[in-house]
Amino acid sequence: MPLPKRWRTLNRPTVGSAPEQYGVYELGEDGEVLEVGWGVLRDELKDALAYGSGDEVRWETCQTKAEARELAAEHRERAGL
């Protein structure tokens, strides 16, 4: 099950609008999930933008590091990654 958010273009303005908070993110291309990750969202998305891991992103914030890690594991499993 994908994150219940709309895809956004992975670019500098999108990365700049990402919160400096733990969360889960999906990177994709043409609406298909390529990668699921977790961490401090703005930092993670800066890396994704720099290293070209897809052209779309969506994310969900979490309250704790542990919550982000667990949610990412669930989404990876559901996405078959």
C-alpha positions in Angstrom: 0.0 0.0 0.0 1.6 3.3 -1.0 1.6 6.4 1.1 -1.8 8.2 0.9 -0.3 11.4 -0.6 0.0 12.9 -4.0 3.2 12.7 -5.9 5.3 15.9 -6.1 8.1 16.6 -8.6 11.5 15.9 -7.0 13.2 19.3 -7.4 14.8 22.0 -5.2 11.5 23.8 -4.2 10.0 20.5 -3.2 13.0 19.5 -1.1 13.1 23.0 0.4 9.4 22.6 1.5 10.1 19.2 3.2 10.0 19.4 7.0 13.1 18.9 9.0 11.4 16.1 10.8 11.5 12.3 10.8 9.3 10.6 8.2 8.9 8.1 5.5 9.3 8.9 1.8 8.7 7.2 -1.5 10.7 8.0 -4.6 9.1 7.1 -7.9 8.9 7.6 -11.6 5.7 7.7 -13.7 3.7 6.9 -10.5 5.6 3.7 -9.7 7.4 3.4 -6.4 11.1 2.8 -6.9 12.4 3.3 -3.3 11.1 3.7 0.2 13.3 5.4 2.8 13.1 7.1 6.1 15.0 9.7 8.1 15.0 13.4 8.5 13.0 14.2 5.4 14.7 17.3 4.1 18.2 15.7 4.5 17.1 12.5 2.8 15.4 14.3 -0.1 18.5 16.4 -0.6 20.5 13.2 -1.1 17.8 11.8 -3.4 17.8 14.9 -5.6 21.6 14.9 -5.8 21.9 11.2 -6.7 18.9 10.9 -9.1 16.8 8.3 -7.3 13.6 9.0 -9.2 11.7 12.1 -10.4 8.8 12.1 -8.0 8.4 12.0 -4.2 5.8 11.8 -1.5 6.2 11.6 2.2 4.5 11.3 5.6 5.9 12.7 8.8 6.4 10.7 12.0 6.8 11.6 15.6 9.9 9.5 16.3 12.8 7.9 14.6 11.5 4.4 15.6 8.1 5.1 14.1 9.7 6.2 10.8 11.8 3.1 10.6 8.9 0.8 11.3 6.6 2.5 8.8 9.3 2.4 6.1 9.7 -1.4 6.7 6.0 -1.9 6.3 5.8 0.1 3.1 8.9 -1.7 1.6 7.3 -5.0 2.3 4.0 -4.0 0.8 5.7 -2.6 -2.3 7.8 -5.7 -2.7 11.1 -3.8 -2.3 
